[in-house]
């Protein structure tokens, strides 16, 4: 199974142009069956995640929009959060609130697909202590139920995985035009192996999307 994690920066690319079509094309070209999206905004046309799901013919688990942020010069501050898109039926959705951070509240968005728990995360980049507390909560929740699980997202940290999780290094993912930091990851737990992970070269966001191949 192929999965993707992508911080879409509200659809604003490195050229400061907002264009969800580029995001949709990257998702389609990746061949991913499950996609975790971060920094998904509610704009004047509605929820960006819902529009991407409709365009791609995928199901969606909508995350809470708990914070406000703007991406790029001249773009408005908007409610934003996460989403999980799936080419398979989404069997259940859960929202796990994380410890608060200086900028806003964060959640761990869980979607059960094919009997596997897919957990999308985006802990804060503001404050190391707050991020550490959120990552600790993410690790605890991810491992709490046992069974197969996949943790994926912009974790804002180079070493953010749960102890013992399967992992393949995709390389640096940020900033997109000169990647130097490993912020975006895919981890497998409960017998899920990450056979390969790679970045897709694109300037549709300030992050590069990561595509991973899982052995279930």
Residue pairs with C-beta under 8 A, 6 or more apart in sequence:
1 33
1 34
1 213
1 214
1 216
2 30
2 31
2 32
2 33
2 211
2 212
2 213
2 214
3 32
3 33
3 34
3 35
3 36
3 118
3 150
3 152
3 186
3 211
3 212
3 214
4 27
4 30
4 32
4 34
4 35
4 36
4 209
4 210
4 211
4 212
5 35
5 36
5 37
5 38
5 120
5 152
5 153
5 154
5 184
5 185
5 186
5 209
5 210
5 212
6 23
6 26
6 27
6 35
6 36
6 37
6 38
6 184
6 205
6 207
6 209
6 210
7 37
7 38
7 39
7 122
7 153
7 154
7 183
7 184
7 205
7 206
7 207
8 20
8 23
8 37
8 38
8 39
8 40
8 48
8 204
8 205
8 207
9 39
9 71
9 72
9 205
9 206
9 207
10 18
10 39
10 40
10 41
10 43
10 48
10 69
10 70
10 71
10 75
10 78
10 80
11 18
11 19
11 20
11 22
11 23
11 41
11 48
11 204
11 205
12 18
12 71
12 72
12 75
12 205
12 206
13 19
13 22
13 203
13 204
13 205
14 175
14 176
14 177
14 203
14 205
14 206
15 203
16 72
16 73
16 74
16 75
18 72
18 75
19 204
20 48
20 51
20 52
20 55
22 202
22 204
23 52
23 204
23 205
24 52
24 55
24 56
26 200
26 202
26 204
26 209
27 35
27 52
27 56
27 85
27 209
28 56
29 200
30 200
30 209
30 211
31 211
32 211
33 86
33 87
33 88
34 84
34 85
34 86
34 87
34 88
34 111
34 113
34 118
34 150
35 58
35 84
35 85
35 86
36 82
36 83
36 84
36 109
36 118
36 120
36 152
36 153
37 49
37 52
37 82
37 83
37 84
37 85
37 120
38 82
38 120
38 122
38 153
38 154
39 69
39 71
39 80
39 122
39 154
39 205
40 47
40 48
40 49
40 63
40 80
40 81
40 82
40 83
41 48
41 65
41 71
41 78
41 79
41 80
42 48
42 65
42 78
42 79
42 80
43 78
45 51
47 62
47 65
47 83
49 60
49 62
49 63
49 83
49 85
50 60
50 62
52 58
52 60
52 83
52 85
53 59
53 60
53 83
53 85
56 85
57 87
58 85
58 86
58 87
59 85
59 86
59 87
59 88
59 89
59 90
60 83
60 84
60 85
60 86
60 90
61 83
61 84
61 86
61 90
61 93
61 109
61 110
61 111
62 83
63 81
63 82
63 83
63 84
63 95
63 107
63 109
63 120
64 81
64 95
64 107
64 109
65 79
65 80
65 81
66 81
66 104
66 105
66 106
66 107
67 79
67 80
67 81
67 103
67 104
67 105
67 106
68 77
68 78
68 79
68 80
68 104
69 77
69 78
69 80
69 103
69 104
70 76
70 77
70 78
71 206
81 107
81 109
82 107
82 109
82 120
82 121
82 122
82 153
83 109
83 120
84 90
84 109
84 111
84 118
84 120
86 111
86 113
86 118
88 113
88 114
89 113
90 111
90 112
90 113
91 112
91 113
91 114
91 115
92 110
92 111
92 112
93 109
93 110
93 111
93 112
94 109
94 110
95 107
95 108
95 109
95 110
96 107
96 108
96 109
96 110
96 137
96 141
97 105
97 106
97 107
98 105
98 106
98 107
98 108
98 123
98 133
98 134
98 137
98 138
99 130
99 133
99 134
99 137
100 106
100 130
101 123
101 124
101 126
101 127
101 130
101 131
101 134
102 124
102 126
102 127
102 130
103 124
103 125
103 126
104 124
106 121
106 122
106 123
106 124
106 134
108 119
108 120
108 121
108 137
108 138
108 141
108 142
109 119
109 120
109 121
110 117
110 118
110 119
110 120
110 141
111 117
111 118
111 120
112 118
114 216
115 147
115 148
116 147
116 148
116 149
116 150
116 192
116 216
117 142
117 145
117 147
117 148
117 149
117 150
118 149
118 150
118 152
119 138
119 141
119 142
119 149
119 150
119 151
119 152
120 152
120 153
121 138
121 151
121 152
121 153
121 154
121 155
122 153
122 154
122 155
122 156
123 131
123 134
123 135
123 138
123 155
123 156
123 157
123 160
124 130
124 131
124 134
124 156
125 131
125 156
131 156
131 157
135 155
135 157
135 160
138 151
138 162
139 162
139 163
142 149
142 151
142 162
142 189
143 149
143 162
143 189
146 190
147 190
148 188
148 189
148 190
148 191
148 192
148 216
149 188
149 189
149 190
149 192
150 186
150 187
150 188
150 189
150 192
150 214
151 161
151 162
151 165
151 185
151 186
151 187
151 189
152 185
152 186
152 187
152 210
152 212
153 184
153 185
154 183
154 184
154 207
155 183
155 184
155 185
156 183
157 183
158 181
158 182
158 183
160 185
161 167
161 185
161 187
162 187
162 189
164 189
165 187
165 188
165 189
166 187
166 188
166 189
166 192
166 193
166 194
167 185
167 186
167 187
167 188
167 194
167 197
168 186
168 194
168 195
168 196
168 197
168 212
169 182
169 197
170 182
170 184
170 185
170 186
170 197
170 198
170 199
170 210
170 211
170 212
171 179
171 182
171 198
171 199
172 179
172 180
172 181
172 182
172 199
172 208
173 179
173 181
173 182
173 183
173 184
173 199
173 207
173 208
173 210
174 180
174 181
174 183
174 184
174 206
174 207
174 208
175 206
175 207
176 202
176 203
176 204
176 205
176 206
176 207
176 208
177 203
179 199
179 208
183 207
184 207
184 208
184 209
184 210
185 210
186 194
186 197
186 210
186 212
186 214
187 194
188 194
188 214
191 216
192 214
192 215
192 216
193 214
193 215
194 212
194 213
194 214
195 212
195 213
195 214
195 215
196 212
196 213
197 210
197 211
197 212
197 213
198 210
198 211
198 212
199 208
199 209
199 210
199 211
200 208
200 209
200 210
200 211
201 208
202 208
202 209
